Each structure stands twice: as structure tokens, then as C-alpha cells.
């Protein structure tokens, strides 16, 4: 028997973009949403290392659901692919992000330095704040971007992101 009662993902019809991924295990508990850079190989049932790490953080933090959205919905194992894409964010991404964070307990931003591409990280931060969402981070990089969760220990708790 799986730890998860329900798993899933929302892809574009062409599978070029993954807009949302989730793992449910206890619907009576709060939802943890990570807003990261771009999706890699995780799908409806299979975790990649990043999703596995986020899942462990969510379970140990007492959450009952993990959601993952990304500032860029383009699926790629190499962030450099974002720079050569005409539309790395994807046409339905902002609407999906807003829908995903509506009923969240905590939203953790974790897109790293590549989030500066096209000012996308700042745009998503404005989108979240404009919707009344309090974003959090685990650690900030030297350039002020929120560090990717794979590079942050489990002992680090989310911090409310007041600025920029």
C-alpha cells in the first residue's frame, strides 16, 4: 500500500508543460505548496529527487498534501532549456499557480537563481502577493532568490518572505 491516497499531475495536451503535481496522504491536514523553477521528470505517480525531497519535508512538517507548481512550466532536466524557449512559462501557468495556492497552509518559493530569467520570479511573487498569499522561503541565495529545496536541510523552517 502506498503512503499516498491520491497522486496526480496536470500537463498540457502536448506534455511539453507540467502545470501542477500533487501527492495526498491526509485530507484533514494543511497543504504545503512549493513554487519552484521548472518541472523535471516527476509525473502523476513517479517522483524525481526534488519532489521526493519536498514530499519528505511535507510529511515531516505535519502536512497532508504536497503540491508543486513552477514559475516556468516547461519540462526539462536542464534549466538552460528555459533560455532558448519562446514560452518557458506556459500559457496556463499563472492561472494554475493561483488556483493551487488558494487553499494552502504554506507556500514556499524555491526557484533559485534561474528565476531571474525574464523577471519571472519577481512576477510570480507579485502574483502571489496580489492574491493575498504570504510567500515563504527556506534560505535566500546571495542574489536574493529563494534557494532550491534540494540544497536546504530538513531542519530549516520556512520563513515569511516580506521583501522584495
DSSP file (Angstrom, degrees, kcal/mol; ACC not computed):
  #  RESIDUE AA STRUCTURE BP1 BP2  ACC     N-H-->O    O-->H-N    N-H-->O    O-->H-N    TCO  KAPPA ALPHA  PHI   PSI    X-CA   Y-CA   Z-CA
    1    1 A X              0   0    0      0, 0.0     2,-0.1     0, 0.0     0, 0.0   0.000 360.0 360.0 360.0 137.3    0.0    0.0    0.0
    2    2 A X        -     0   0    0      2,-0.2     0, 0.0     1,-0.1     0, 0.0  -0.432 360.0-127.7 -80.3 152.7    1.3    3.5   -0.9
    3    3 A X  S    S+     0   0    0     -2,-0.1     2,-0.4     2,-0.0    -1,-0.1   0.807  93.2  76.2 -62.5 -30.3    1.7    6.3    1.5
    4    4 A X        -     0   0    0      1,-0.1    21,-0.3    22,-0.0    -2,-0.2  -0.705  58.3-167.4 -96.0 132.5   -0.4    8.4   -0.9
    5    5 A X  S    S+     0   0    0     19,-1.9     2,-0.3    -2,-0.4    20,-0.2   0.815  84.2  12.7 -78.0 -34.0   -4.1    8.1   -1.2
    6    6 A X  E     +A   24   0A   0     18,-1.2    18,-3.2     2,-0.0     2,-0.3  -0.994  64.4 177.0-147.0 136.9   -4.1   10.2   -4.4
    7    7 A X  E     +A   23   0A   0     -2,-0.3     2,-0.3    16,-0.2    16,-0.2  -0.946  18.0 140.2-131.8 156.0   -1.3   11.4   -6.7
    8    8 A X  E     -A   22   0A   0     14,-2.0    14,-2.6    -2,-0.3     2,-0.3  -0.991  27.8-148.7-177.6 175.8   -1.6   13.3   -9.9
    9    9 A X  E     -A   21   0A   0     -2,-0.3     2,-0.5    12,-0.2    12,-0.3  -0.980  16.2-133.4-157.4 153.8   -0.3   16.0  -12.3
   10   10 A X  E     +A   20   0A   0     10,-2.8     9,-2.8    -2,-0.3    10,-1.2  -0.970  30.7 177.0-115.5 119.9   -1.7   18.4  -14.8
   11   11 A X  E     -A   18   0A   0     -2,-0.5     7,-0.2     7,-0.3     2,-0.1  -0.775  35.0-102.8-114.8 159.9    0.1   18.6  -18.1
   12   12 A X    >   -     0   0    0      5,-2.4     3,-2.0    -2,-0.3    -1,-0.0  -0.450  45.2-103.2 -69.9 158.3   -0.5   20.5  -21.4
   13   13 A X  T 3  S+     0   0    0      1,-0.3    -1,-0.1     2,-0.1    -2,-0.0   0.830 125.7  48.3 -55.1 -32.5   -2.1   18.3  -24.1
   14   14 A X  T 3  S-     0   0    0      1,-0.0    -1,-0.3     3,-0.0    -2,-0.0   0.514 108.1-127.6 -85.3  -4.5    1.4   18.1  -25.8
   15   15 A X  S <  S+     0   0    0     -3,-2.0    -2,-0.1     2,-0.2    60,-0.1   0.539  78.7 118.5  68.1   9.2    3.1   17.1  -22.5
   16   16 A X  S    S+     0   0    0      1,-0.1    59,-2.6    58,-0.1     2,-0.4   0.817  73.6  43.6 -70.5 -30.7    5.6   20.0  -23.1
   17   17 A X  B     -G   74   0B   0     57,-0.2    -5,-2.4    58,-0.0     2,-0.5  -0.921  62.6-161.6-119.6 140.7    4.4   21.7  -19.9
   18   18 A X  E     +A   11   0A   0     55,-2.4    21,-0.3    -2,-0.4    -7,-0.3  -0.983  12.6 177.0-116.7 119.7    3.6   20.4  -16.4
   19   19 A X  E     +     0   0A   0     -9,-2.8    51,-0.4    -2,-0.5     2,-0.3   0.823  61.7   9.2 -91.4 -34.6    1.5   22.8  -14.5
   20   20 A X  E     -A   10   0A   0    -10,-1.2   -10,-2.8    49,-0.1     2,-0.3  -0.999  52.2-174.2-151.5 142.3    0.7   21.1  -11.3
   21   21 A X  E     -AB   9  68A   0     47,-1.6    47,-2.7    -2,-0.3     2,-0.3  -0.993  15.4-178.9-134.1 142.0    1.8   18.0   -9.4
   22   22 A X  E     -AB   8  67A   0    -14,-2.6   -14,-2.0    -2,-0.3     2,-0.4  -0.987  20.1-167.1-144.4 155.8    0.3   16.7   -6.1
   23   23 A X  E     -AB   7  66A   0     43,-2.2    43,-2.7    -2,-0.3     2,-0.4  -0.973  15.3-166.1-138.2 121.9    0.6   14.0   -3.5
   24   24 A X  E     +AB   6  65A   0    -18,-3.2   -19,-1.9    -2,-0.4   -18,-1.2  -0.882  26.2 148.3-110.0 140.8   -2.2   13.5   -0.9
   25   25 A X  S    S+     0   0    0     39,-2.7     2,-0.2    -2,-0.4    40,-0.2   0.457  76.1  21.9-140.5 -19.3   -2.0   11.4    2.2
   26   26 A X    >   -     0   0    0     38,-2.1     3,-1.8     4,-0.1    -1,-0.1  -0.718  54.1-169.8-154.5 100.3   -4.2   13.1    4.8
   27   27 A X  T 3  S+     0   0    0      1,-0.3    37,-0.1    -2,-0.2    38,-0.1   0.562  84.6  69.0 -69.9  -7.2   -7.0   15.4    3.7
   28   28 A X  T 3  S+     0   0    0     36,-0.1    -1,-0.3     2,-0.1     2,-0.2   0.546  93.4  71.7 -85.7  -6.8   -7.6   16.5    7.3
   29   29 A X  S <  S-     0   0    0     -3,-1.8    34,-0.1     1,-0.2    -3,-0.1  -0.613  91.6 -84.2-108.9 167.8   -4.2   18.4    7.4
   30   30 A X        -     0   0    0     32,-0.3    34,-3.0    -2,-0.2    35,-1.0  -0.138  40.1-114.9 -67.0 162.4   -2.9   21.5    5.7
   31   31 A X  E     -c   65   0A   0     72,-0.3    74,-2.4    32,-0.2    75,-1.7  -0.830  18.3-155.7-101.1 135.7   -1.5   21.7    2.2
   32   32 A X  E     -cd  66 106A   0     33,-2.7    35,-2.5    -2,-0.4     2,-0.5  -0.964  12.5-168.3-109.3 124.5    2.2   22.6    1.5
   33   33 A X  E     -cd  67 107A   0     73,-2.7    75,-3.1    -2,-0.5     2,-0.5  -0.960   6.8-158.7-116.3 129.0    2.8   24.1   -1.9
   34   34 A X  E     -cd  68 108A   0     33,-2.6    35,-2.6    -2,-0.5     2,-0.7  -0.889   2.7-159.3 -99.7 133.6    6.3   24.6   -3.4
   35   35 A X  E     +cd  69 109A   0     73,-2.9    75,-3.1    -2,-0.5    35,-0.3  -0.937  30.6 164.6-110.4 105.2    6.8   27.1   -6.2
   36   36 A X  E     -cd  70 110A   0     33,-2.6    35,-3.0    -2,-0.7    36,-0.3  -0.308  45.8 -90.4-113.3-166.0   10.0   26.1   -7.9
   37   37 A X  E    S-     0   0A   0     73,-0.5    35,-2.5     1,-0.3     2,-0.3   0.995  86.3 -32.6 -75.5 -67.3   11.8   26.8  -11.2
   38   38 A X  E     -c   72   0A   0     33,-0.2    -1,-0.3    32,-0.1    35,-0.2  -0.989  64.8 -94.1-156.0 153.8   10.6   24.2  -13.7
   39   39 A X        -     0   0    0     33,-0.5    37,-2.6    -2,-0.3   -21,-0.0  -0.413  34.7-176.2 -73.9 146.9    9.4   20.6  -13.8
   40   40 A X        -     0   0    0     35,-0.2    37,-0.1    -2,-0.1    -1,-0.1   0.467  59.6 -40.1-105.8-112.0   11.9   17.8  -14.4
   41   41 A X  S    S+     0   0    0     35,-0.1     5,-0.1    36,-0.1    -2,-0.1   0.549  91.5 117.8-104.5  -9.1   10.9   14.1  -14.7
   42   42 A X        +     0   0    0      1,-0.1     5,-0.2     3,-0.1     2,-0.2  -0.283  38.5 169.5 -61.3 144.2    8.3   13.7  -12.0
   43   43 A X        -     0   0    0      3,-2.2   -35,-0.2   -34,-0.0    -1,-0.1  -0.532  52.0 -51.2-135.9-156.4    4.8   12.7  -13.2
   44   44 A X  S    S+     0   0    0      1,-0.2   -22,-0.1    -2,-0.2    -2,-0.1   0.810 133.2   4.8 -55.8 -34.0    1.5   11.5  -12.0
   45   45 A X  S    S+     0   0    0      1,-0.1     2,-0.5   -38,-0.1    -1,-0.2   0.594 114.1  78.8-127.3 -19.5    3.0    8.7   -9.9
   46   46 A X        -     0   0    0     -5,-0.1    -3,-2.2     0, 0.0     2,-0.3  -0.844  62.0-148.4-105.9 128.4    6.8    8.9  -10.1
   47   47 A X        -     0   0    0     -2,-0.5     2,-0.2    -5,-0.2    -3,-0.0  -0.634   2.9-149.6 -86.9 147.3    8.8   11.3   -8.0
   48   48 A X     >  -     0   0    0     -2,-0.3     4,-2.6    -5,-0.1     5,-0.2  -0.579  44.2 -89.0 -97.4 175.6   12.1   12.9   -9.1
   49   49 A X  H  > S+     0   0    0      1,-0.2     4,-2.2    -2,-0.2     5,-0.1   0.860 127.2  50.9 -57.2 -36.6   14.7   13.7   -6.5
   50   50 A X  H  > S+     0   0    0      2,-0.2     4,-2.5     1,-0.2    -1,-0.2   0.947 111.9  44.7 -67.1 -47.7   13.3   17.2   -5.9
   51   51 A X  H  > S+     0   0    0      1,-0.2     4,-2.8     2,-0.2    -2,-0.2   0.893 112.0  54.2 -64.0 -38.2    9.7   16.1   -5.5
   52   52 A X  H  X S+     0   0    0     -4,-2.6     4,-2.2     2,-0.2    -1,-0.2   0.929 109.9  47.1 -59.0 -45.3   10.9   13.3   -3.2
   53   53 A X  H  X S+     0   0    0     -4,-2.2     4,-2.1    -5,-0.2    -2,-0.2   0.920 113.5  47.6 -62.7 -45.3   12.7   15.8   -1.0
   54   54 A X  H  X S+     0   0    0     -4,-2.5     4,-2.5     1,-0.2    -2,-0.2   0.887 109.9  53.7 -64.3 -39.3    9.7   18.1   -0.9
   55   55 A X  H  X S+     0   0    0     -4,-2.8     4,-2.7     2,-0.2     5,-0.2   0.922 108.4  48.8 -61.3 -45.3    7.4   15.2    0.0
   56   56 A X  H  X S+     0   0    0     -4,-2.2     4,-2.6     1,-0.2     5,-0.2   0.907 111.3  50.3 -61.8 -41.1    9.7   14.2    2.9
   57   57 A X  H  X S+     0   0    0     -4,-2.1     4,-1.6     2,-0.2    -1,-0.2   0.912 111.7  48.3 -63.2 -42.0    9.6   17.8    4.1
   58   58 A X  H  <>S+     0   0    0     -4,-2.5     5,-2.4     2,-0.2     4,-0.3   0.930 113.3  45.9 -65.4 -45.9    5.8   18.0    3.9
   59   59 A X  H ><5S+     0   0    0     -4,-2.7     3,-1.5     1,-0.2    -2,-0.2   0.945 115.2  46.1 -62.5 -48.3    5.3   14.7    5.7
   60   60 A X  H 3<5S+     0   0    0     -4,-2.6    -1,-0.2     1,-0.3    -2,-0.2   0.767 108.8  57.8 -68.2 -23.8    7.8   15.6    8.5
   61   61 A X  T 3<5S-     0   0    0     -4,-1.6    -1,-0.3    -5,-0.2    -2,-0.2   0.445 118.9-108.8 -85.3   0.1    6.2   19.1    8.8
   62   62 A X  T < 5 +     0   0    0     -3,-1.5   -32,-0.3    -4,-0.3    -3,-0.2   0.650  69.4 143.1  85.6  15.3    2.8   17.6    9.5
   63   63 A X      < -     0   0    0     -5,-2.4    -1,-0.2    -6,-0.2   -32,-0.2  -0.450  42.7-152.7 -84.4 162.8    1.1   18.5    6.2
   64   64 A X  S    S+     0   0    0    -34,-3.0   -39,-2.7     1,-0.3   -38,-2.1   0.463  76.1  33.9-113.2  -6.0   -1.4   16.2    4.5
   65   65 A X  E     -Bc  24  31A   0    -35,-1.0   -33,-2.7   -41,-0.2     2,-0.5  -0.986  60.5-154.9-151.1 139.1   -0.9   17.2    0.9
   66   66 A X  E     -Bc  23  32A   0    -43,-2.7   -43,-2.2    -2,-0.3     2,-0.4  -0.961  13.9-176.1-111.7 132.2    2.1   18.4   -1.2
   67   67 A X  E     -Bc  22  33A   0    -35,-2.5   -33,-2.6    -2,-0.5     2,-0.4  -0.975   6.3-162.5-123.1 143.7    1.6   20.5   -4.3
   68   68 A X  E     +Bc  21  34A   0    -47,-2.7   -47,-1.6    -2,-0.4     2,-0.3  -0.987  15.6 163.7-128.0 123.0    4.3   21.6   -6.7
   69   69 A X  E     - c   0  35A   0    -35,-2.6   -33,-2.6    -2,-0.4     2,-0.3  -0.837  20.7-146.8-123.6 168.4    3.9   24.4   -9.2
   70   70 A X  E     - c   0  36A   0    -51,-0.4   -33,-0.2    -2,-0.3   -32,-0.1  -0.971  23.8-129.5-138.7 149.9    6.7   26.2  -11.1
   71   71 A X  E    S+     0   0A   0    -35,-3.0     2,-0.5    -2,-0.3   -34,-0.2   0.809 110.1  38.2 -68.8 -27.3    7.4   29.7  -12.3
   72   72 A X  E    S- c   0  38A   0    -35,-2.5   -33,-0.5   -36,-0.3    17,-0.3  -0.995  70.5-165.7-119.4 125.4    8.2   28.0  -15.7
   73   73 A X        +     0   0    0     16,-0.9   -55,-2.4    15,-0.5     2,-0.2   0.517  49.7 120.6 -89.0  -5.2    6.1   25.1  -16.6
   74   74 A X  B     -G   17   0B   0     14,-2.0     2,-0.5   -57,-0.2   -57,-0.2  -0.420  65.0-129.1 -62.5 126.0    8.4   23.9  -19.4
   75   75 A X        +     0   0    0    -59,-2.6     2,-0.3    -2,-0.2   -35,-0.2  -0.670  49.9 134.5 -81.5 122.7    9.5   20.3  -18.6
   76   76 A X        -     0   0    0    -37,-2.6   -38,-0.1    -2,-0.5   -35,-0.1  -0.936  53.4-144.4-165.3 142.8   13.3   19.9  -18.8
   77   77 A X  S    S+     0   0    0     -2,-0.3     2,-0.5     1,-0.1   -37,-0.1   0.580  94.8  62.5 -82.5 -10.0   16.1   18.4  -16.8
   78   78 A X  S >  S-     0   0    0      1,-0.1     3,-2.0   -38,-0.1     4,-0.3  -0.956  70.1-154.3-120.5 114.3   18.3   21.3  -17.8
   79   79 A X  T >  S+     0   0    0     -2,-0.5     3,-1.6     1,-0.3     4,-0.5   0.744  90.6  75.0 -58.2 -22.1   17.4   24.8  -16.7
   80   80 A X  T >> S+     0   0    0      1,-0.3     3,-1.0     2,-0.2     4,-0.6   0.781  81.1  70.4 -61.7 -25.0   19.3   26.2  -19.7
   81   81 A X  H X> S+     0   0    0     -3,-2.0     4,-0.6     1,-0.3     3,-0.5   0.774  87.3  65.8 -62.5 -25.0   16.4   25.0  -21.9
   82   82 A X  H X4 S+     0   0    0     -3,-1.6     3,-0.6    -4,-0.3     6,-0.3   0.853  95.2  57.1 -63.6 -34.0   14.4   27.8  -20.4
   83   83 A X  H <4 S+     0   0    0     -3,-1.0    -1,-0.2    -4,-0.5    -2,-0.2   0.744 109.4  43.4 -72.1 -24.4   16.6   30.4  -22.0
   84   84 A X  H << S+     0   0    0     -4,-0.6     2,-0.3    -3,-0.5    -1,-0.2   0.434  92.7 101.5-101.2  -0.3   16.0   29.1  -25.6
   85   85 A X    <<  -     0   0    0     -3,-0.6     3,-0.5    -4,-0.6   -11,-0.0  -0.634  64.7-145.0 -87.5 141.6   12.3   28.6  -25.3
   86   86 A X  S    S+     0   0    0     -2,-0.3    -1,-0.1     1,-0.2     2,-0.1   0.808  99.5  16.6 -70.1 -29.9    9.8   31.0  -26.8
   87   87 A X        +     0   0    0      1,-0.1    -1,-0.2     2,-0.1     3,-0.2  -0.553  66.8 161.6-143.9  73.3    7.4   30.4  -23.9
   88   88 A X  S    S+     0   0    0     -3,-0.5   -14,-2.0    -6,-0.3   -15,-0.5   0.781  77.2  57.0 -68.1 -24.3    9.1   28.7  -20.9
   89   89 A X  S    S-     0   0    0    -17,-0.3   -16,-0.9   -16,-0.2    -1,-0.2   0.885 103.8-133.2 -73.3 -37.5    6.3   29.8  -18.5
   90   90 A X    >   -     0   0    0     -3,-0.2     3,-1.2     1,-0.1     4,-0.4   0.178  18.5 -92.6  92.2 144.7    3.5   28.1  -20.5
   91   91 A X  T 3  S+     0   0    0      1,-0.2     4,-0.2     2,-0.1    -1,-0.1   0.734 121.3  37.3 -67.2 -24.3    0.1   29.6  -21.5
   92   92 A X  T 3> S+     0   0    0      1,-0.1     4,-1.7    -3,-0.1    -1,-0.2   0.251  86.8 102.8-109.5  12.6   -1.8   28.3  -18.5
   93   93 A X  H <> S+     0   0    0     -3,-1.2     4,-2.8     1,-0.2     5,-0.2   0.925  76.2  48.8 -70.9 -47.4    0.8   28.7  -15.7
   94   94 A X  H  > S+     0   0    0     -4,-0.4     4,-2.4     1,-0.2    -1,-0.2   0.922 113.1  48.6 -60.8 -43.3   -0.3   31.8  -13.9
   95   95 A X  H  > S+     0   0    0      1,-0.2     4,-2.1     2,-0.2    -1,-0.2   0.890 112.6  49.0 -62.7 -38.8   -3.9   30.6  -13.6
   96   96 A X  H  X S+     0   0    0     -4,-1.7     4,-2.6     2,-0.2    -2,-0.2   0.914 109.5  51.4 -67.8 -42.6   -2.7   27.2  -12.3
   97   97 A X  H  X S+     0   0    0     -4,-2.8     4,-1.9     1,-0.2    -2,-0.2   0.946 111.6  47.4 -58.4 -48.7   -0.4   28.8   -9.8
   98   98 A X  H  X S+     0   0    0     -4,-2.4     4,-0.7     1,-0.2    -1,-0.2   0.896 112.9  48.2 -61.9 -40.9   -3.2   31.0   -8.4
   99   99 A X  H >< S+     0   0    0     -4,-2.1     3,-0.6     1,-0.2     4,-0.4   0.901 110.9  51.9 -65.4 -40.4   -5.7   28.0   -8.2
  100  100 A X  H 3< S+     0   0    0     -4,-2.6     3,-0.4     1,-0.2    -2,-0.2   0.853 111.0  45.5 -66.4 -35.8   -3.1   25.8   -6.5
  101  101 A X  H >< S+     0   0    0     -4,-1.9     3,-1.4     1,-0.2    -1,-0.2   0.524  85.3  95.3 -89.7  -4.0   -2.3   28.3   -3.7
  102  102 A X  T << S+     0   0    0     -4,-0.7    -1,-0.2    -3,-0.6    -2,-0.1   0.899  98.1  24.5 -52.3 -48.2   -5.9   29.3   -2.9
  103  103 A X  T 3  S+     0   0    0     -4,-0.4   -72,-0.3    -3,-0.4    -1,-0.3  -0.163  93.0 136.5-115.1  38.3   -6.3   26.8    0.0
  104  104 A X    <   -     0   0    0     -3,-1.4   -72,-0.2     1,-0.1     3,-0.2  -0.560  47.3-154.5 -89.2 150.3   -2.7   26.3    1.1
  105  105 A X  S    S+     0   0    0    -74,-2.4     2,-0.3     1,-0.3   -73,-0.2   0.888  86.8   4.5 -78.8 -47.3   -1.4   26.2    4.6
  106  106 A X  E     -d   32   0A   0    -75,-1.7   -73,-2.7     2,-0.0     2,-0.5  -1.000  60.7-157.5-142.6 137.4    2.1   27.3    3.5
  107  107 A X  E     -de  33 135A   0     27,-0.6    29,-2.0    -2,-0.3     2,-0.6  -0.976  13.3-165.1-115.1 119.0    3.5   28.4    0.1
  108  108 A X  E     -de  34 136A   0    -75,-3.1   -73,-2.9    -2,-0.5     2,-0.4  -0.920   8.5-150.0-108.2 119.5    7.3   28.0   -0.1
  109  109 A X  E     +d   35   0A   0     27,-3.4    29,-0.5    -2,-0.6   -73,-0.2  -0.729  29.9 155.8 -84.3 134.2    9.1   29.8   -3.0
  110  110 A X  E     +d   36   0A   0    -75,-3.1   -73,-0.5    -2,-0.4    39,-0.4  -0.224  18.1 129.3-156.9  53.4   12.2   27.9   -4.1
  111  111 A X        -     0   0    0    -75,-0.3     3,-0.3     1,-0.2     4,-0.2   0.580  50.1-149.0 -97.8  -8.8   13.1   28.7   -7.7
  112  112 A X    >   -     0   0    0     34,-3.2     3,-1.5     1,-0.2    34,-0.2  -0.075  46.0 -42.9  72.5-174.2   16.8   29.6   -7.4
  113  113 A X  G >  S+     0   0    0      1,-0.3     3,-1.7     2,-0.2    -1,-0.2   0.758 127.0  67.7 -68.2 -27.8   18.9   32.0   -9.4
  114  114 A X  G >  S+     0   0    0     -3,-0.3     3,-1.8     1,-0.3    -1,-0.3   0.649  80.6  82.5 -67.4 -11.4   17.5   31.0  -12.8
  115  115 A X  G <  S+     0   0    0     -3,-1.5     6,-2.8     1,-0.3     7,-0.3   0.632  74.2  73.3 -66.2 -12.6   14.2   32.5  -11.6
  116  116 A X  G X   +     0   0    0     -3,-1.7     3,-2.5     4,-0.2    -1,-0.3   0.652  68.0 120.1 -73.6 -14.5   15.6   35.9  -12.6
  117  117 A X  G X  S-     0   0    0     -3,-1.8     3,-2.2     1,-0.3     4,-0.2  -0.301  94.8 -11.1 -55.7 125.0   15.1   34.9  -16.3
  118  118 A X  G 3  S-     0   0    0      1,-0.3    -1,-0.3     2,-0.1    -2,-0.1   0.678 117.1 -77.8  57.4  19.7   12.7   37.5  -17.9
  119  119 A X  G <> S+     0   0    0     -3,-2.5     4,-2.1     1,-0.1    -1,-0.3   0.724  92.3 144.1  66.5  20.5   11.9   38.8  -14.4
  120  120 A X  H <>  +     0   0    0     -3,-2.2     4,-2.6     1,-0.2     5,-0.2   0.879  61.9  54.0 -65.6 -40.9    9.7   35.8  -13.9
  121  121 A X  H  > S+     0   0    0     -6,-2.8     4,-2.3     1,-0.2    -1,-0.2   0.935 111.3  46.2 -58.7 -46.1   10.5   35.2  -10.2
  122  122 A X  H  > S+     0   0    0     -7,-0.3     4,-2.2     1,-0.2    -1,-0.2   0.883 111.6  52.8 -63.3 -38.6    9.5   38.8   -9.4
  123  123 A X  H  X S+     0   0    0     -4,-2.1     4,-2.2     2,-0.2    -2,-0.2   0.915 110.5  46.3 -63.7 -42.7    6.4   38.5  -11.5
  124  124 A X  H  X S+     0   0    0     -4,-2.6     4,-2.7     2,-0.2    -2,-0.2   0.881 109.5  54.7 -69.3 -36.9    5.2   35.3   -9.7
  125  125 A X  H  X S+     0   0    0     -4,-2.3     4,-2.6    -5,-0.2    -1,-0.2   0.923 110.3  46.5 -59.9 -43.8    6.0   36.9   -6.3
  126  126 A X  H  X S+     0   0    0     -4,-2.2     4,-2.8     2,-0.2    -2,-0.2   0.894 110.5  53.9 -63.6 -40.2    3.7   39.8   -7.3
  127  127 A X  H  X S+     0   0    0     -4,-2.2     4,-1.0     2,-0.2    -2,-0.2   0.929 111.4  45.0 -59.2 -46.9    1.1   37.4   -8.5
  128  128 A X  H ><>S+     0   0    0     -4,-2.7     5,-2.5     1,-0.2     3,-0.7   0.948 115.9  45.0 -63.1 -50.2    1.1   35.6   -5.1
  129  129 A X  H ><5S+     0   0    0     -4,-2.6     3,-1.7     1,-0.3    -2,-0.2   0.875 108.6  57.3 -64.4 -36.9    1.1   38.7   -3.0
  130  130 A X  H 3<5S+     0   0    0     -4,-2.8    -1,-0.3     1,-0.3    -2,-0.2   0.759 105.3  52.3 -63.7 -24.5   -1.7   40.2   -5.2
  131  131 A X  T <<5S-     0   0    0     -4,-1.0    -1,-0.3    -3,-0.7    -2,-0.2   0.333 124.2-105.2 -91.9   6.0   -3.8   37.2   -4.4
  132  132 A X  T < 5S+     0   0    0     -3,-1.7     2,-0.4     1,-0.3    -3,-0.2   0.686  72.0 146.4  80.6  18.1   -3.3   37.7   -0.7
  133  133 A X      < -     0   0    0     -5,-2.5     2,-0.9    -6,-0.2    -1,-0.3  -0.745  45.8-140.1 -91.4 133.5   -0.8   34.9   -0.3
  134  134 A X        -     0   0    0     -2,-0.4   -27,-0.6    26,-0.0     2,-0.1  -0.824  24.2-149.6 -88.8 104.8    2.1   35.1    2.2
  135  135 A X  E     -e  107   0A   0     -2,-0.9    26,-3.2    26,-0.3     2,-0.3  -0.437  12.6-164.3 -74.6 152.5    5.1   33.6    0.4
  136  136 A X  E     -eF 108 160A   0    -29,-2.0   -27,-3.4    24,-0.3     2,-0.3  -0.830   5.2-161.6-125.3 166.2    7.8   31.8    2.4
  137  137 A X  E     - F   0 159A   0     22,-2.0    22,-3.0    -2,-0.3     3,-0.1  -0.937  18.1-146.7-139.6 164.7   11.3   30.7    1.6
  138  138 A X  S    S-     0   0    0    -29,-0.5     2,-0.3     1,-0.5    -1,-0.1   0.849  84.6 -12.7 -94.7 -51.4   13.7   28.3    3.2
  139  139 A X        -     0   0    0      8,-0.2     8,-3.1    17,-0.1    -1,-0.5  -0.982  66.8-130.5-146.8 145.4   17.0   30.1    2.5
  140  140 A X  B     -H  146   0C   0     -2,-0.3     6,-0.2     6,-0.2     5,-0.1  -0.840  21.6-129.2 -99.0 139.1   17.8   33.1    0.2
  141  141 A X    >   -     0   0    0      4,-3.6     3,-2.1    -2,-0.4    -1,-0.0  -0.248  36.9 -94.7 -71.4 170.3   20.7   32.9   -2.2
  142  142 A X  T 3  S+     0   0    0      1,-0.3    -1,-0.1     2,-0.1    -2,-0.0   0.812 127.8  54.5 -58.6 -30.9   23.2   35.8   -2.3
  143  143 A X  T 3  S-     0   0    0      2,-0.1    -1,-0.3     1,-0.0     3,-0.1   0.408 122.6-105.7 -85.5   4.0   21.3   37.4   -5.1
  144  144 A X  S <  S+     0   0    0     -3,-2.1     2,-0.2     1,-0.3    -2,-0.1   0.417  77.8 131.5  90.3  -1.5   18.1   37.3   -3.0
  145  145 A X        -     0   0    0      1,-0.1    -4,-3.6    -5,-0.1     2,-0.4  -0.539  67.6 -99.3 -81.7 152.1   16.4   34.5   -4.9
  146  146 A X  B     -H  140   0C   0    -34,-0.2   -34,-3.2    -6,-0.2    -6,-0.2  -0.576  43.0-115.6 -76.2 127.2   14.8   31.6   -2.9
  147  147 A X        -     0   0    0     -8,-3.1    -9,-0.3    -2,-0.4    -8,-0.2  -0.250  29.2-102.5 -64.9 143.9   17.2   28.6   -2.8
  148  148 A X    >   -     0   0    0      1,-0.1     3,-1.6   -37,-0.1   -37,-0.1  -0.408  31.1-123.3 -63.1 139.5   16.1   25.3   -4.4
  149  149 A X  G >  S+     0   0    0    -39,-0.4     3,-1.6     1,-0.3    -1,-0.1   0.725 104.2  70.1 -65.8 -22.3   15.0   22.9   -1.7
  150  150 A X  G 3  S+     0   0    0      1,-0.3    -1,-0.3     3,-0.0    -2,-0.0   0.772 100.5  49.7 -63.3 -22.2   17.4   20.1   -2.6
  151  151 A X  G <  S+     0   0    0     -3,-1.6     2,-0.4     2,-0.1    -1,-0.3   0.138  98.5  81.2-103.6  19.1   20.2   22.4   -1.2
  152  152 A X  S <  S-     0   0    0     -3,-1.6   -13,-0.0    -5,-0.1   -14,-0.0  -0.990  79.0-119.8-128.5 131.7   18.5   23.1    2.1
  153  153 A X    >   -     0   0    0     -2,-0.4     3,-1.5     1,-0.1    -2,-0.1  -0.240  22.7-117.3 -67.0 156.2   18.5   20.8    5.1
  154  154 A X  T 3  S+     0   0    0      1,-0.3    -1,-0.1     3,-0.0    -5,-0.0   0.684 110.1  69.2 -66.6 -18.3   15.3   19.4    6.6
  155  155 A X  T 3  S+     0   0    0      2,-0.1     2,-0.5     0, 0.0    -1,-0.3   0.579  78.0  96.6 -78.5  -8.2   16.0   21.3    9.9
  156  156 A X    <   -     0   0    0     -3,-1.5     2,-0.2     3,-0.0   -17,-0.1  -0.719  65.8-150.5 -86.7 125.4   15.4   24.7    8.2
  157  157 A X        -     0   0    0     -2,-0.5   -20,-0.1     1,-0.1    -2,-0.1  -0.628  27.3 -92.1 -93.0 152.3   11.9   26.0    8.7
  158  158 A X        -     0   0    0     -2,-0.2     2,-0.4   -22,-0.1   -20,-0.2  -0.349  38.0-153.7 -62.5 141.4   10.0   28.3    6.2
  159  159 A X  E     -F  137   0A   0    -22,-3.0   -22,-2.0    -3,-0.0     2,-0.1  -0.960  24.6-107.5-116.4 133.1   10.4   32.0    6.8
  160  160 A X  E     -F  136   0A   0     -2,-0.4     2,-1.0   -24,-0.2   -24,-0.3  -0.384  30.7-134.1 -58.4 134.2    7.8   34.5    5.7
  161  161 A X        +     0   0    0    -26,-3.2   -26,-0.3     1,-0.2    -1,-0.1  -0.794  33.4 168.2 -97.1  99.4    9.1   36.5    2.7
  162  162 A X        +     0   0    0     -2,-1.0     2,-0.3     1,-0.2    -1,-0.2   0.838  47.2  72.9 -81.8 -34.9    8.4   40.1    3.4
  163  163 A X              0   0    0      1,-0.2    -1,-0.2     0, 0.0     0, 0.0  -0.962 360.0 360.0-141.4 154.9   10.5   41.7    0.7
  164  164 A X              0   0    0     -2,-0.3    -1,-0.2    -3,-0.1    -2,-0.1  -0.994 360.0 360.0 -83.3 360.0   11.3   42.4   -2.1
